[in-house]
Amino acid sequence: MCIRDSYHFYGMIIFLVIAAGVSAVMNTLMSDLLTSDIHKVPFGDLGKTMSNISLVETPIMLISAPFIGLLFDRCGRKLLLVTTTFFAALFLGGLPYLPRIIPDLYIGRGLFVLVAGAAAQAPFIADYFHESSRGFAGGLINISMVLGGVVANLVLKSLVFVLRLEHLFIFL
């Protein structure tokens, strides 16, 4: 494996583990948030509400992906990665404080997906790996994202019993 800059590579792997973990926990916590005293979605309507939220955020990701790639090429990797990560954290922390599901929570999740998707698309493989090692690097990225999901579901989800729901979104 030919890494041009191992310091940045390992930092990105750690970033992806954390990002995947936060994403996994956030999707689980959305059901808790929707059924909480904040939104009071009946348990029978939870699946429909979660599906509607996904229906809003998926096209945002699909449409924005090519433009985000262009922004990475124009603005540089680090600036865009730091900016989108900051706004993703801001939008994630604010989700429990949005009073209405429609349109507030839809818009909040859409904005979160827009900036979080940008952070997850960081095209760093081409920057830090020689052409002969890029497939291996892609495999490592997938492993780190799966590891982040596992860690989140085993460890971070237990914080629900310690922190209030609103504080947990801010913590993540």
MARPANU-16418 format. One line per field, with one value per atom (N, C-alpha, C): residue number from 1; residue in three letters; atom name; x, y, z. Coordinates in steps of 0.001 Angstrom, whole numbers, padded with zeros to 6 digits. Layout:
// MARPANU-16418
n = c(NUM ...)
res = c(ALA ...)
atom = c(CA ...)
x = c(X ...)
y = c(Y ...)
z = c(Z ...)
END
This chain:
// MARPANU-16418
n = c(1 1 1 2 2 2 3 3 3 4 4 4 5 5 5 6 6 6 7 7 7 8 8 8 9 9 9 10 10 10 11 11 11 12 12 12 13 13 13 14 14 14 15 15 15 16 16 16 17 17 17 18 18 18 19 19 19 20 20 20 21 21 21 22 22 22 23 23 23 24 24 24 25 25 25 26 26 26 27 27 27 28 28 28 29 29 29 30 30 30 31 31 31 32 32 32 33 33 33 34 34 34 35 35 35 36 36 36 37 37 37 38 38 38 39 39 39 40 40 40 41 41 41 42 42 42 43 43 43 44 44 44 45 45 45 46 46 46 47 47 47 48 48 48 49 49 49 50 50 50 51 51 51 52 52 52 53 53 53 54 54 54 55 55 55 56 56 56 57 57 57 58 58 58 59 59 59 60 60 60 61 61 61 62 62 62 63 63 63 64 64 64 65 65 65 66 66 66 67 67 67 68 68 68 69 69 69 70 70 70 71 71 71 72 72 72 73 73 73 74 74 74 75 75 75 76 76 76 77 77 77 78 78 78 79 79 79 80 80 80 81 81 81 82 82 82 83 83 83 84 84 84 85 85 85 86 86 86 87 87 87 88 88 88 89 89 89 90 90 90 91 91 91 92 92 92 93 93 93 94 94 94 95 95 95 96 96 96 97 97 97 98 98 98 99 99 99 100 100 100 101 101 101 102 102 102 103 103 103 104 104 104 105 105 105 106 106 106 107 107 107 108 108 108 109 109 109 110 110 110 111 111 111 112 112 112 113 113 113 114 114 114 115 115 115 116 116 116 117 117 117 118 118 118 119 119 119 120 120 120 121 121 121 122 122 122 123 123 123 124 124 124 125 125 125 126 126 126 127 127 127 128 128 128 129 129 129 130 130 130 131 131 131 132 132 132 133 133 133 134 134 134 135 135 135 136 136 136 137 137 137 138 138 138 139 139 139 140 140 140 141 141 141 142 142 142 143 143 143 144 144 144 145 145 145 146 146 146 147 147 147 148 148 148 149 149 149 150 150 150 151 151 151 152 152 152 153 153 153 154 154 154 155 155 155 156 156 156 157 157 157 158 158 158 159 159 159 160 160 160 161 161 161 162 162 162 163 163 163 164 164 164 165 165 165 166 166 166 167 167 167 168 168 168 169 169 169 170 170 170 171 171 171 172 172 172)
res = c(MET MET MET CYS CYS CYS ILE ILE ILE ARG ARG ARG ASP ASP ASP SER SER SER TYR TYR TYR HIS HIS HIS PHE PHE PHE TYR TYR TYR GLY GLY GLY MET MET MET ILE ILE ILE ILE ILE ILE PHE PHE PHE LEU LEU LEU VAL VAL VAL ILE ILE ILE ALA ALA ALA ALA ALA ALA GLY GLY GLY VAL VAL VAL SER SER SER ALA ALA ALA VAL VAL VAL MET MET MET ASN ASN ASN THR THR THR LEU LEU LEU MET MET MET SER SER SER ASP ASP ASP LEU LEU LEU LEU LEU LEU THR THR THR SER SER SER ASP ASP ASP ILE ILE ILE HIS HIS HIS LYS LYS LYS VAL VAL VAL PRO PRO PRO PHE PHE PHE GLY GLY GLY ASP ASP ASP LEU LEU LEU GLY GLY GLY LYS LYS LYS THR THR THR MET MET MET SER SER SER ASN ASN ASN ILE ILE ILE SER SER SER LEU LEU LEU VAL VAL VAL GLU GLU GLU THR THR THR PRO PRO PRO ILE ILE ILE MET MET MET LEU LEU LEU ILE ILE ILE SER SER SER ALA ALA ALA PRO PRO PRO PHE PHE PHE ILE ILE ILE GLY GLY GLY LEU LEU LEU LEU LEU LEU PHE PHE PHE ASP ASP ASP ARG ARG ARG CYS CYS CYS GLY GLY GLY ARG ARG ARG LYS LYS LYS LEU LEU LEU LEU LEU LEU LEU LEU LEU VAL VAL VAL THR THR THR THR THR THR THR THR THR PHE PHE PHE PHE PHE PHE ALA ALA ALA ALA ALA ALA LEU LEU LEU PHE PHE PHE LEU LEU LEU GLY GLY GLY GLY GLY GLY LEU LEU LEU PRO PRO PRO TYR TYR TYR LEU LEU LEU PRO PRO PRO ARG ARG ARG ILE ILE ILE ILE ILE ILE PRO PRO PRO ASP ASP ASP LEU LEU LEU TYR TYR TYR ILE ILE ILE GLY GLY GLY ARG ARG ARG GLY GLY GLY LEU LEU LEU PHE PHE PHE VAL VAL VAL LEU LEU LEU VAL VAL VAL ALA ALA ALA GLY GLY GLY ALA ALA ALA ALA ALA ALA ALA ALA ALA GLN GLN GLN ALA ALA ALA PRO PRO PRO PHE PHE PHE ILE ILE ILE ALA ALA ALA ASP ASP ASP TYR TYR TYR PHE PHE PHE HIS HIS HIS GLU GLU GLU SER SER SER SER SER SER ARG ARG ARG GLY GLY GLY PHE PHE PHE ALA ALA ALA GLY GLY GLY GLY GLY GLY LEU LEU LEU ILE ILE ILE ASN ASN ASN ILE ILE ILE SER SER SER MET MET MET VAL VAL VAL LEU LEU LEU GLY GLY GLY GLY GLY GLY VAL VAL VAL VAL VAL VAL ALA ALA ALA ASN ASN ASN LEU LEU LEU VAL VAL VAL LEU LEU LEU LYS LYS LYS SER SER SER LEU LEU LEU VAL VAL VAL PHE PHE PHE VAL VAL VAL LEU LEU LEU ARG ARG ARG LEU LEU LEU GLU GLU GLU HIS HIS HIS LEU LEU LEU PHE PHE PHE ILE ILE ILE PHE PHE PHE LEU LEU LEU)
atom = c(N CA C N CA C N CA C N CA C N CA C N CA C N CA C N CA C N CA C N CA C N CA C N CA C N CA C N CA C N CA C N CA C N CA C N CA C N CA C N CA C N CA C N CA C N CA C N CA C N CA C N CA C N CA C N CA C N CA C N CA C N CA C N CA C N CA C N CA C N CA C N CA C N CA C N CA C N CA C N CA C N CA C N CA C N CA C N CA C N CA C N CA C N CA C N CA C N CA C N CA C N CA C N CA C N CA C N CA C N CA C N CA C N CA C N CA C N CA C N CA C N CA C N CA C N CA C N CA C N CA C N CA C N CA C N CA C N CA C N CA C N CA C N CA C N CA C N CA C N CA C N CA C N CA C N CA C N CA C N CA C N CA C N CA C N CA C N CA C N CA C N CA C N CA C N CA C N CA C N CA C N CA C N CA C N CA C N CA C N CA C N CA C N CA C N CA C N CA C N CA C N CA C N CA C N CA C N CA C N CA C N CA C N CA C N CA C N CA C N CA C N CA C N CA C N CA C N CA C N CA C N CA C N CA C N CA C N CA C N CA C N CA C N CA C N CA C N CA C N CA C N CA C N CA C N CA C N CA C N CA C N CA C N CA C N CA C N CA C N CA C N CA C N CA C N CA C N CA C N CA C N CA C N CA C N CA C N CA C N CA C N CA C N CA C N CA C N CA C N CA C N CA C N CA C N CA C N CA C N CA C N CA C N CA C N CA C N CA C N CA C N CA C N CA C N CA C N CA C N CA C N CA C N CA C N CA C N CA C N CA C N CA C N CA C)
x = c(000859 000000 000897 000676 001478 000667 000966 000294 001226 000721 001538 001734 000722 000777 -000032 000614 -000110 -000786 -000243 -000838 -002264 -002448 -003777 -004691 -004131 -004945 -005532 -004729 -005235 -006189 -005941 -006878 -008232 -008222 -009475 -010199 -009469 -010097 -010796 -010125 -010733 -011963 -011863 -013001 -014180 -013921 -015004 -015641 -014836 -015395 -016334 -015907 -016745 -017990 -017825 -018970 -019988 -019521 -020443 -021140 -020422 -021031 -022110 -021825 -022818 -024039 -023803 -024911 -025779 -025162 -025928 -026761 -026166 -026887 -027977 -027690 -028686 -029931 -029755 -030919 -031732 -031075 -031785 -032493 -031817 -032391 -033533 -033593 -034698 -036036 -036092 -037356 -037670 -036646 -036864 -037345 -036742 -037118 -038554 -038927 -040273 -041357 -041080 -042082 -042001 -041029 -040868 -041962 -041902 -042858 -042717 -041615 -041387 -042316 -042366 -043152 -044386 -044387 -045549 -046146 -045294 -045777 -046241 -047469 -047926 -047048 -046840 -045949 -046381 -047669 -048168 -047827 -047571 -047225 -045721 -044942 -043500 -042822 -043146 -042518 -042812 -044054 -044454 -043730 -043629 -042956 -041470 -040824 -039397 -039183 -040081 -039973 -040134 -041062 -041255 -040019 -039382 -038152 -037068 -036949 -035961 -036283 -037561 -037978 -037568 -037482 -037040 -035520 -034797 -033341 -032615 -033164 -032478 -032296 -033330 -033097 -032106 -032080 -031116 -029700 -029443 -028115 -027788 -028744 -028500 -028241 -029004 -028854 -027594 -027264 -026130 -024776 -024714 -023432 -022511 -022987 -022061 -021567 -022435 -022049 -021050 -021222 -020278 -018904 -018883 -017609 -016912 -017674 -017102 -016576 -017315 -016844 -015522 -015381 -014112 -012974 -013227 -012194 -011877 -012883 -012695 -012159 -012709 -012404 -011290 -010986 -009997 -010677 -009958 -010524 -010710 -009659 -009688 -010733 -010775 -011713 -013156 -013492 -014853 -015180 -014228 -014460 -014699 -013898 -014063 -015382 -015695 -016922 -018161 -018200 -019385 -019528 -018421 -018493 -019043 -018614 -019124 -020634 -021100 -022532 -023338 -022767 -023458 -023678 -022661 -022804 -023838 -023844 -024813 -026240 -026473 -027812 -028237 -027306 -027628 -028005 -027235 -027532 -028838 -029283 -030521 -031777 -031654 -032843 -033873 -033471 -034499 -035237 -034716 -035327 -036236 -036416 -037338 -038742 -039667 -040953 -041913 -041837 -042804 -042083 -042764 -042168 -042144 -043291 -043386 -043569 -042761 -041603 -040281 -040296 -039046 -038104 -038602 -037737 -037294 -038155 -037775 -036637 -036772 -035739 -034446 -034556 -033377 -032626 -033353 -032710 -032149 -032858 -032354 -031050 -030969 -029731 -028613 -028949 -027941 -027381 -028267 -027829 -026990 -027354 -026603 -025155 -024958 -023584 -022868 -023583 -022936 -022544 -023376 -023035 -021782 -021623 -020413 -019180 -019287 -018151 -017814 -018828 -018598 -018037 -018211 -017739 -016316 -015637 -014293 -013448 -013072 -012344 -010857 -010562 -009173 -008389 -009051 -008311 -007349 -007835 -006975 -005830 -006053 -005018 -003917 -004274 -003319 -002850 -003381 -002992 -002509 -001501 -001069 -002130 -002162 -003210 -003304 -002205 -002216 -002814 -003006 -003509 -004903 -005564 -006841 -007962 -007967 -008988 -008862 -007625 -007385 -007834 -007553 -007962 -009478 -010178 -011644 -012161 -011515 -011899 -011696 -010589 -010342 -011389 -011799 -012833 -014140 -014511 -015741 -015661 -014517 -014343 -014493 -013899 -013993 -015405 -016164 -017552 -018402 -018178 -018903 -018506 -017222 -016755 -017397 -017535 -018193 -019635 -020347 -021728 -021830 -020914 -020921 -020624 -019587 -019233 -020388 -021024 -022139 -023278 -023630 -024760 -024444 -023196 -022842 -022549 -021925 -021451 -022286 -022375 -023006 -024501 -025172 -026612 -026902 -025951 -026161 -026220 -025763 -025828 -027262 -028196 -029607 -030073 -029507 -029917 -029276 -028259 -027539 -027926 -028051 -028333 -029780 -030313 -031624 -031494 -032580 -032560 -032007 -032416 -031961 -030450 -029937 -028517 -027697 -028283 -027576 -027347 -028312 -028104 -026987 -026917 -025851 -024500 -024477 -023256 -022704 -023591 -023142 -022664)
y = c(-001179 000000 001232 002083 003297 004498 004974 006153 007337 008406 009606 010342 010350 011096 010326 009461 008576 009341 010479 011274 011683 012197 012598 011400 010302 009114 008592 008415 007885 008866 010140 011135 011028 010792 010656 009374 008301 007046 007263 007926 008211 009096 010100 010974 010162 009225 008427 007497 006929 006076 006899 008082 008943 009390 009803 010263 009155 007950 006832 006483 006576 006304 007301 008564 009602 009413 009091 008884 007709 006619 005443 005756 006429 006760 007780 008742 009757 009141 008194 007559 006796 006180 005498 006498 007593 008590 009372 009409 010115 009501 008186 007565 007953 008025 008479 009928 010757 012170 012344 011582 011727 011272 010257 009758 010457 011343 012027 013067 013748 014809 016008 016068 017192 017101 015934 015793 014908 014011 013183 012423 011849 011022 009697 009278 007977 006855 005832 004739 004121 004041 003474 004300 005589 006469 006703 006089 006335 005924 004733 004261 005166 005602 006502 007835 008373 009657 009547 008467 008268 008103 007385 007203 008527 009358 010668 011548 011483 012255 011747 010425 009851 010242 010305 010687 012121 012958 014338 014399 013674 013833 013081 012000 011225 012013 012665 013461 014608 015153 016221 015688 014495 013897 013604 013048 012678 013898 014944 016141 016913 016959 017780 017117 015799 015100 015636 015818 016326 017742 018567 019946 020007 019120 019078 018643 017691 017281 018444 019255 020440 021437 021600 022502 022025 020715 020186 020543 020433 020761 022242 023092 024537 025142 024702 025347 024661 023447 022707 021761 020739 019678 020105 020666 020944 021991 023091 024167 023661 022959 022474 021393 020533 019477 020066 021033 021665 022445 023181 023980 023096 022047 021182 020396 019994 019284 020200 021458 022423 022600 022806 023014 021741 020585 019321 019197 019529 019476 020495 021671 022702 022251 021717 021262 020052 019136 017953 018353 019231 019677 020432 021042 021815 021012 019774 018993 018856 018587 018443 019739 020857 022131 022671 021900 022297 021879 022813 022506 021694 021840 021145 020141 019058 018076 018631 019158 019747 021243 022083 021849 021838 022185 022413 021210 020066 018889 018414 018531 018145 019032 020326 021264 021021 020831 020585 019335 018243 017006 017174 017911 018146 018923 019953 020729 019889 019067 018192 017241 016609 015651 016341 017559 018294 018502 018997 019280 018023 017089 015848 015010 015040 014323 014885 016183 016801 016322 016250 015790 014330 013515 012096 011849 012787 012598 013082 013453 014005 013115 013629 012804 012716 012162 012159 010957 009931 008758 009145 009953 010378 011261 011969 012860 012116 011049 010435 009044 008488 007145 007129 006330 006108 005284 005383 004746 003252 002583 001132 000713 001634 001299 001845 002430 003088 002114 000940 -000064 -000505 -000717 -001087 000030 001254 002400 002471 002222 002205 001144 -000014 -001069 -000634 000041 000535 001561 002381 003378 002673 001665 000925 000243 -000361 -001009 000014 001207 002207 002710 002784 003234 002167 000903 -000182 -000214 -000054 -000036 001104 002254 003381 003074 002410 002025 001038 000080 -000920 -000259 000569 001261 002123 002811 003688 002903 001801 001033 000315 -000028 -000713 000248 001367 002254 003526 004280 005591 005515 004484 004361 004231 003719 003598 004959 006005 007344 007848 007213 007603 007456 006500 006268 007254 007978 008908 010360 010691 012066 012217 013407 013691 013680 013415 013288 014542 015716 016954 017121 016754 016881 015874 014711 013702 014149 014837 015353 016389 017229 018216 017532 016516 015762 015140 014557 013916 014953)
z = c(000000 000000 000000 -000935 -001063 -000612 000580 001118 000950 000385 000204 001516 002350 003601 004639 005399 006316 007447 007850 008918 008553 007340 006900 006704 006212 005975 007285 008307 009565 010242 010089 010599 009909 008608 007872 008264 008489 008928 010270 011201 012502 012324 011459 011169 010638 009712 009133 010155 011054 012119 012986 013364 014204 013440 012181 011390 011180 010879 010681 011986 013091 014389 014733 014503 014778 013886 012630 011700 012133 012544 012977 014217 015182 016406 016115 015238 014937 014317 013418 012804 013840 014793 015869 016769 017077 017974 017348 016028 015381 015785 015902 016331 017768 018617 019989 020018 019178 019120 018637 017613 017061 018031 018842 019784 021139 021323 022610 022806 023939 024248 023311 022578 021678 020468 019814 018587 018744 019689 020036 018843 018008 016903 017492 017214 017719 017170 017978 017596 016265 016008 014765 013528 013714 012598 012462 013327 013354 012051 011553 010319 009142 009033 007943 008046 009255 009453 009128 009593 009297 007790 007127 005676 004945 005404 004777 004932 006078 006287 005344 005204 004274 002836 002530 001186 000858 001865 001657 001534 002382 002409 001301 000797 -000242 -001538 -002070 -003280 -003069 -001865 -001579 -001742 -001211 -001344 -002802 -003535 -004929 -005813 -005596 -006426 -006058 -004781 -004347 -004573 -004718 -004809 -005915 -007146 -008172 -007880 -007326 -007025 -005874 -004923 -003799 -004295 -005215 -005808 -006499 -007212 -007856 -006825 -005724 -004667 -004069 -003891 -003394 -004355 -005645 -006623 -006637 -006441 -006509 -005207 -004071 -002786 -002001 -002356 -001590 -000614 -000231 000597 002059 002635 004073 004447 003733 004052 003989 002923 002765 003793 004093 005076 006470 006865 008177 008235 007182 007153 007215 006385 006369 007669 008265 009543 010628 010638 011611 011460 010231 010020 010265 009963 010264 011767 012552 014009 014488 013900 014266 013969 012776 012406 013231 013501 014301 015723 016317 017676 017787 016695 016721 016439 015971 015614 016737 017975 019022 019350 018916 019256 018159 017103 016041 016450 016590 017206 016334 015019 014158 013268 012945 012039 010625 010186 008859 009041 008513 007680 008455 009737 010484 010474 010902 011014 009633 008641 007277 006769 006991 006544 007329 008651 009477 009042 008807 008347 006946 006103 004747 004762 005590 005702 006302 007305 007900 006853 006074 005063 003997 003641 002631 003063 004267 004712 005199 005813 006250 005039 004006 002778 002133 002218 001673 002428 003736 004527 004221 004030 003772 002379 001467 000099 -000120 000910 000758 -000163 -001316 -002294 -001965 -000785 -000352 -000856 -001362 -001822 -002939 -003865 -004968 -004480 -003379 -002856 -002110 -001399 -000486 -000886 -001954 -002362 -003802 -004040 -005408 -006125 -007415 -008200 -007942 -007709 -007517 -006173 -005241 -003902 -003622 -004566 -004304 -003979 -004561 -004220 -002774 -002337 -000942 000000 -000387 000432 000534 -000564 -000524 000428 000449 001388 002831 003105 004465 004886 003952 004257 004609 003835 004137 005491 005798 007103 008218 008052 009118 009291 008221 008360 009048 008736 009419 010888 011167 012549 013329 012702 013356 013698 012796 013075 014213 014260 015339 016678 016708 017952 018430 017498 017873 018488 017868 018380 019682 019908 021153 022297 021983 023050 023164 022093 022168 022464 021984 022237 023731 024488 025928 026619 025950 026538 026677 025962 026076 027521 028236 029617 030587 030135 030995 030703 029430 029021 028565 028672 028089 026582 025899 024445 023770 024213 023612 023787 024960 025234 024441 024168 023405 021970 021368 020007 019990 021015 021084 021311 022174 022451 021190 020369 019132 018154)
END
